[in-house]
Amino acid sequence: MKKIIRTLIILLFPVLLFACNRPTDPKPVGPLPAERQLVWHEMEFYAFIHFNMNTFTNMEWGMGNEKPESFNPTALDTRQWARVCKEAGMKGIIITAKHHDGFCLWPSAYTEHSVKNSPWMEGKGDVIRELSDACREYGLKFGVYLSPWDRNHADYGKPEYLGYFRNQLRELLTNYGDIYEVWFDGANGGTGYYGGANEERWIDNRTYYQWDTVFALVRELQPMACIFSDGGPDIRWVGNEEGWARPTNWSLLKRDDFAPGIAKDLEWLRAGQEDGTHWVPAEVDVSIRPGWYYHPYEDHKVKSLPHLLDIYYHSVGRNASMLLNFPVDNRGLIHDNDAERVLELARALEADFKTDLASGKKITASNTRGKARKFKPENLLDGNKETYWATDDSVLKASVTIDFGEKISFNRFLVQEYIPLGQRIKSFVVEALVEDEWKQVATETTIGYKRILRFPTVEATALRFSVEEAKGSPVISNIQIFNAPKILEAPVVRRDQQGYVSLSAADNEVEIYYTLDGSEPGSGSQQYKDTFLLDRKATVKAIAIDPASGLKSPVEIKPLDIPKTNWKIMGPWAALPGAGSIFDGDTRTATWFPGELPSEMVIDLGQSVEISGFSYLPQQGRDLSGIVINYELYISADNRNWGSPVIAGEFSNIRNSPVLQQLSFTTTTGRYLKFKALTTVNDQPRIGMAELDVVTP
Ligand code: FUL
């Protein structure tokens, strides 16, 4: 017996020794994410839907006195919303169940101001029910936006309102299945209808709502739901509505300094706080159009693909999530323009991240925790987020080298920390081995849940990722490398007042070719290198071509009429600062010309010309101010005798569609042009103008 025991001990000794020496997991570096936040991080890209009373009143913030009868979508289809979002690769939808005007998309038992008193489905409808069902059907998570501020409710601002607010929250969190995110807006208090009082009511954001009890209610009813507000507690606002987080972005915040509507310093929301006391990651909320709600006059202002890609890389690529808003239209559908654009985005992202060039490659590390297999660098490339590469406790600076075994091209680098153990990295460097020499590709700061870098295409045989500074030993779960295709959008053509033409492409690495003789541009045409003078009428046709793949963009066709070099605004506006912007060929710059209506602008064209047409591009800003509806146009040889207008009328539908307005008329010769605005949208006494041009025969 003794012998058997002795043999067993001898045999088991190496196992025991190994077990005793097994390196322990790295110690967490707090604050740490909660389980619900870990689940939320994986959402990355999801949809906001702004659809409510404002959709029917054409407003962004309703006053609260709107009539429930106004809510009447003609073709509401929440399954179409879910389908678009699913196809776009989004993982959830958050809807404005109640916005500041107080109208409820569900038949709340606590108010008459809801769908139950609207003509839609004869008052039997429930948008929240329909959408939560559609989300389930399409495998999307579902979230609700419930505005704390309520401009309809008579008790808003008084303690009585709190019971109402909580009852509504209870309805939403009880009757519609699992909720993954509850969105509390920071806009709180001000003028409103308030049950007929029509007054201004202000509240103390910090104390009025008794947030602790509101948050406790969410925890009780939906323990896995993340609560969003300007300062968390689970997810924070990113401090802007333009669609970006800072490159340095900590998921940490000194949370007690914040509350919904209280953001001590926007910079902290944009970048987080390295010494934050709680895990409160950032969410980037941004609309696909200028407004949050649908306005027909923004149908042509859907953000471009390059713009949306920038937003993706500046949110998901910077350790935040991307909450992209669709202003569902007054039929109750995501507008075709928006749906097409988001699907373009999805296709572009799919192409960008199609093939991971690091996968299966040889990887070595400068240090591996206890030299243990469990923490080996291969874990970075195994596609498993639960495994990670870690170093010894004392090693804060460390690197891994990925050997491609051949020369490859790449322009994206993706890296993820294993965040259950905290956000640890303060700075890192990426280098590429180019012709046997290490070249720095990027030097960056934080990583967090995910960081994606974009850089000009590199050709290299190896890549080195080095952690330069960290709060604790690095714990990295994933590295991926991609060669994203170029963005092949038609080039933008612009001619300034001096007659210089510039062409620009959405991607820095493509080449631009153009023609001026009407022929189709291609790689055999003139290559664009720098601005050039075009002091005559001509049509520029331009194309972007990726030299590596030979792939081409659509052709941009831009007719440019006579140059405007000697054009001058006459009369009282001659000296108005910035007025020349209406001749600068840049549709983004605009001038507002003040004055009572009717108001007129005279332009000296510098010489006598034959004119057969005229175009007016209204200012393209967010509001409609100064957009001309009724006009008259005159031409004169001497700036004295104007005769009758060469054309007069109304820019039909300009209120809904403030796009380029083009007019043609019988050819008339003259040197002076008078554009007379008789009426403007909302009768505002000014003319808002981005560009003005003539057409010659
Ligand atoms: C803001 C609101 O006031 C806007 O109307 C919109 O809902 C946006 C998402 O949040 O604070």
Residues whose N, C-alpha, C, O or C-beta is under 5 A from the ligand:
A	BS01	FUL	E60 D185 G186 A187 W292
